[in-house]
Structures are given as structure tokens and as C-alpha cells.
Amino acid sequence: LVDDPSVTCIYKYSLSLSLHNLAESWQSEVALLYI
């Protein structure tokens, strides 16, 4: 990975965004189980 601050920032942002989406989809699947 390039040690450029902007690239690292974008990488961290996309990583946290994908983790957030993963958590949301997991929560919705769990919510469906309890309906």
C-alpha cells in the first residue's frame, strides 16, 4: 500500500464503510430472525 496520507485515508474510510455495511446487514438478518 502506498504510504500517501490521502490514499491511507481513503483506504481506511472505505474499510470502515464496508465494515459498517456488514454490521448493518448482519443486524437486519438477526432482526428478521426475531420477527
Backbone as CSV, one residue per row, in Angstrom:
resi,resn,N_x,N_y,N_z,CA_x,CA_y,CA_z,C_x,C_y,C_z
1,LEU,0.848,-1.198,0.000,0.000,0.000,0.000,0.878,1.240,0.000
2,VAL,0.473,2.225,-0.778,1.240,3.461,-0.875,1.134,4.223,0.443
3,ASP,2.263,4.759,0.894,2.276,5.470,2.173,1.906,6.935,1.979
4,ASP,0.856,7.176,1.210,0.372,8.532,0.968,-0.798,8.786,1.911
5,PRO,-0.788,9.889,2.648,-1.846,10.162,3.631,-3.244,10.117,3.034
6,SER,-3.408,10.689,1.845,-4.742,10.722,1.240,-5.197,9.317,0.855
7,VAL,-4.280,8.508,0.335,-4.610,7.133,-0.048,-4.958,6.319,1.197
8,THR,-4.189,6.514,2.258,-4.444,5.805,3.505,-5.785,6.208,4.085
9,CYS,-6.123,7.495,3.964,-7.392,7.997,4.487,-8.556,7.378,3.721
10,ILE,-8.443,7.331,2.403,-9.495,6.748,1.565,-9.623,5.256,1.857
11,TYR,-8.476,4.603,2.052,-8.481,3.168,2.338,-9.177,2.885,3.666
12,LYS,-8.838,3.670,4.687,-9.467,3.485,5.995,-10.953,3.794,5.932
13,TYR,-11.311,4.820,5.148,-12.715,5.208,5.041,-13.530,4.111,4.370
14,SER,-13.007,3.571,3.281,-13.723,2.511,2.564,-13.799,1.245,3.417
15,LEU,-12.758,1.003,4.197,-12.745,-0.169,5.065,-13.793,-0.037,6.163
16,SER,-13.853,1.139,6.787,-14.841,1.349,7.850,-16.246,1.351,7.281
17,LEU,-16.370,1.836,6.036,-17.682,1.873,5.397,-18.170,0.455,5.114
18,SER,-17.286,-0.403,4.629,-17.668,-1.786,4.340,-17.973,-2.543,5.634
19,LEU,-17.228,-2.235,6.693,-17.499,-2.861,7.983,-18.846,-2.417,8.519
20,HIS,-19.173,-1.139,8.294,-20.458,-0.601,8.747,-21.600,-1.261,7.982
21,ASN,-21.419,-1.432,6.682,-22.445,-2.085,5.864,-22.612,-3.542,6.273
22,LEU,-21.504,-4.182,6.598,-21.543,-5.575,7.028,-22.303,-5.703,8.347
23,ALA,-22.051,-4.778,9.261,-22.734,-4.801,10.555,-24.222,-4.543,10.378
24,GLU,-24.572,-3.632,9.468,-25.984,-3.324,9.252,-26.712,-4.514,8.642
25,SER,-26.098,-5.177,7.674,-26.738,-6.336,7.048,-26.867,-7.475,8.057
26,TRP,-25.868,-7.615,8.934,-25.916,-8.645,9.969,-27.038,-8.346,10.950
27,GLN,-27.194,-7.072,11.320,-28.251,-6.684,12.256,-29.624,-6.916,11.646
28,SER,-29.773,-6.619,10.360,-31.076,-6.799,9.720,-31.419,-8.287,9.603
29,GLU,-30.410,-9.126,9.375,-30.658,-10.567,9.310,-31.053,-11.101,10.678
30,VAL,-30.410,-10.620,11.721,-30.751,-11.040,13.080,-32.147,-10.545,13.431
31,ALA,-32.478,-9.330,13.000,-33.805,-8.769,13.268,-34.878,-9.609,12.576
32,LEU,-34.576,-10.095,11.379,-35.536,-10.935,10.659,-35.776,-12.252,11.394
33,LEU,-34.758,-12.740,12.073,-34.907,-13.993,12.812,-35.869,-13.830,13.981
34,TYR,-35.894,-12.627,14.540,-36.702,-12.409,15.745,-38.084,-11.865,15.441
35,ILE,-38.401,-11.686,14.162,-39.729,-11.184,13.811,-40.737,-12.334,13.874
